[in-house]
Amino acid sequence: MYELTDEQEAFMRAEGKNVLCACPGSGKTYIVARKVLKYLHQWKKNHQGMAVLSFTNIASKEIMDQIEQLIGVSGKIDYPHFVGTVDSFINNFIVLQYGYLYNENRARPQVTLSNIWNYQFRFWRTECHRKGCSDSIEKFYYGIDGKLYKNHSEVICEPNSGRKVPPCAQYKKIYEKKGIVFQSEVSSFAYRLLNENPCIAQAIASRFPVILIDEAQDTSEEQMAVFDLLFTAGVEKTFLVGDPDQSIYEWRNATPKCFVQKMQEDDWKTLMLTANFRSSQRICNAVRYFSQSLEDKAANTAKGPFAAEEQKPILLLHSMQTGQEKIYEYFKNKCKEMEIEVVSDKVAIVTRSKIHSDSDISGLWKSSEVEMFARSAYEWYFGSRKKAFSLCEQAIYSMTIGDLKSIHSIEDEINRVIPYYKWKLGIINIMTNYPSLDTPISGWINQFKCTLNQLLESSNLVQREGKDIANVVKIKTRDTKMKDFKEKPIRVFFEKKNKESYTRSSVHGVKGETYEAVLLHVQHQKGSNTLTPSFLNNGALDSELMRIAYVGMTRPRRLLVVAMPGTDKKAEYPRFPKSEWEHVFIK
Ligand SMILES: Nc1ncnc2c1ncn2[C@@H]1O[C@H](COP(=O)(O)OP(=O)(O)OP(=O)(O)O)[C@@H](O)[C@H]1O
């Protein structure tokens, strides 16, 4: 066990309601594991436990692994405690247990991703069909404010003459009565349950008197509203651990706002971890310009084994014509000069761009179609919706119509079988129902099989011989090199590419990781949500894009290089002052 810093000690002593704002490399998982261990040793209650929550199964597993390392034996934290994801906590302990109160049969609700029931409803209007509302009831949900939303926008619809509520709201009632809860509304449903039934909130608070949320900067507003009700209902000890500067999952409704707000509330105590055990002091000094939390504050203190590294971070400026290989060559040579071995767990080249090459497991995908679906899902969530559509379309075409190789125009071929506009809607329906990319790959495949089955059944498309779902949607079952690959979230198989000697990854793919040297490559790309030199120098610190840059820059221990176009030697780079950054020009 490490000797703890004063700040870490303060966290170990803390009781009541606490927010721990922890800088990169401060050992969040380590200190969470120590805290949990401390409580486990003291625990005397048989039917009340701790809830130790994070956002992905992988993160939960990391906490468990860390605890095992500390106690030196492998085991499981079992009843009465719960270690798992925020989603599974809300599903299992709130929605599935008490949701029966809101349906007519008093049955356990069904949480679902897609609408497989298609209940009949006579009152749709032409406009409802035109806007696509009649076909997408799973996109409607009540927010915690009680208002009806579709795709994050409030539904503002003039009710039919004589009707008090719009048809979508009436249709939604039918589903509600049958106990069908769509995944998108689980948190707001849980909120409503607790809000309208304070005794349930009290029961859960009493079942879990200690709640600890790791990576709490990624809590959505709805999730935080649910936890707020539990906190006020009597949870005795609460710990929100996170770093608002590292919130990079807005696409799944994560927002650092809730976390930051707690830091400002009087009844919450804010604790800080400002010692960085990962990076050199020079890196800590240089990256503070990209952190909102450190605006007008001192840099974090480097306390790790490379705290005193002499090498300044490098701003590598090149012309628009400079080839990528030249930039990488410079970086690799610099690594060699610093005696950093260029291997994938020590050296990483990261970009903001979202799509990367395939997994490291050979023969992972058992058909070209399943790979296209998985790739399409990755594009759908992280990349280009157009690419996602094209991949999904090709996979469905190959499963139901014919060989892709022999066709000239996919649209013409499809039109022979089914009107293209109907086909297009079908594809969109499949994509909007892709399971989350945080699902472990084997679970993702199983969930996707069910969704695809339902969606193909509801269309008139017939699967070709040998191309049925069971044959096509399949992955490898065993791998000798990576035995636990089935437990890994599916996104992992697209985020990294370790085939070269170094790691190549999107910033999302290296979140939480440590390397000796990192090159953040600011590629020149068109588009509003890309990193550019001007954004890095002048962009808002509270934007997700800046946080993505910050996460990338805070991964290395010894060498940080940021490469971007810039040939004017007199140009100003306000966030890369020469006192902290070495400016290097290459042609
Ligand atoms: N008191 C301590 N003394 C020495 N090392 C420590 C101490 N506390 C934590 N550490 C180590 O510091 C390292 C911190 O890195 P880690 O990746 O866990 O940080 P983190 O907070 O998760 O960072 P990030 O949020 O940037 O991913 C870990 O290896 C951890 O074991």
The ligand as an SDF file (V2000), in Angstrom:
LIG
                    3D

 31 33  0  0  0  0  0  0  0  0999 V2000
   -0.1830    7.9300   -2.4870 N   0  0  0  0  0  0  0  0  0  0  0  0
    0.3180    7.4020   -3.6080 C   0  0  0  0  0  0  0  0  0  0  0  0
    1.6380    7.2430   -3.7610 N   0  0  0  0  0  0  0  0  0  0  0  0
    2.1770    6.7330   -4.8790 C   0  0  0  0  0  0  0  0  0  0  0  0
    1.4350    6.3340   -5.9240 N   0  0  0  0  0  0  0  0  0  0  0  0
    0.1090    6.4770   -5.8360 C   0  0  0  0  0  0  0  0  0  0  0  0
   -0.5110    7.0190   -4.6910 C   0  0  0  0  0  0  0  0  0  0  0  0
   -1.8450    7.0480   -4.9050 N   0  0  0  0  0  0  0  0  0  0  0  0
   -2.0510    6.5480   -6.1400 C   0  0  0  0  0  0  0  0  0  0  0  0
   -0.8870    6.1810   -6.6930 N   0  0  0  0  0  0  0  0  0  0  0  0
   -0.6750    5.5940   -8.0300 C   0  0  0  0  0  0  0  0  0  0  0  0
   -0.7150    6.6210   -8.9770 O   0  0  0  0  0  0  0  0  0  0  0  0
   -1.1420    6.1340  -10.2230 C   0  0  0  0  0  0  0  0  0  0  0  0
   -2.2010    7.0840  -10.7260 C   0  0  0  0  0  0  0  0  0  0  0  0
   -2.6640    6.7070  -11.9360 O   0  0  0  0  0  0  0  0  0  0  0  0
   -4.1820    6.3930  -12.2770 P   0  0  0  0  0  0  0  0  0  0  0  0
   -4.1920    6.0090  -13.6990 O   0  0  0  0  0  0  0  0  0  0  0  0
   -4.7960    5.4450  -11.3260 O   0  0  0  0  0  0  0  0  0  0  0  0
   -4.8300    7.7960  -12.0120 O   0  0  0  0  0  0  0  0  0  0  0  0
   -6.2810    8.3270  -12.3060 P   0  0  0  0  0  0  0  0  0  0  0  0
   -6.6510    9.2210  -11.2090 O   0  0  0  0  0  0  0  0  0  0  0  0
   -7.2050    7.2200  -12.6370 O   0  0  0  0  0  0  0  0  0  0  0  0
   -5.9630    9.1780  -13.5870 O   0  0  0  0  0  0  0  0  0  0  0  0
   -6.8640    9.6170  -14.8440 P   0  0  0  0  0  0  0  0  0  0  0  0
   -8.1090   10.1990  -14.3140 O   0  0  0  0  0  0  0  0  0  0  0  0
   -5.9980   10.6170  -15.5100 O   0  0  0  0  0  0  0  0  0  0  0  0
   -7.0560    8.4150  -15.6920 O   0  0  0  0  0  0  0  0  0  0  0  0
   -1.6290    4.7180   -9.9890 C   0  0  0  0  0  0  0  0  0  0  0  0
   -0.6800    3.8120  -10.4410 O   0  0  0  0  0  0  0  0  0  0  0  0
   -1.7690    4.6540   -8.4830 C   0  0  0  0  0  0  0  0  0  0  0  0
   -1.5940    3.3550   -7.9920 O   0  0  0  0  0  0  0  0  0  0  0  0
  1  2  1  0
  2  3  1  0
  2  7  2  0
  3  4  2  0
  4  5  1  0
  5  6  2  0
  6  7  1  0
  6 10  1  0
  7  8  1  0
  8  9  2  0
  9 10  1  0
 10 11  1  0
 11 12  1  0
 11 30  1  0
 12 13  1  0
 13 14  1  0
 13 28  1  0
 14 15  1  0
 15 16  1  0
 16 17  2  0
 16 18  1  0
 16 19  1  0
 19 20  1  0
 20 21  2  0
 20 22  1  0
 20 23  1  0
 23 24  1  0
 24 25  2  0
 24 26  1  0
 24 27  1  0
 28 29  1  0
 28 30  1  0
 30 31  1  0
M  END
$$$$
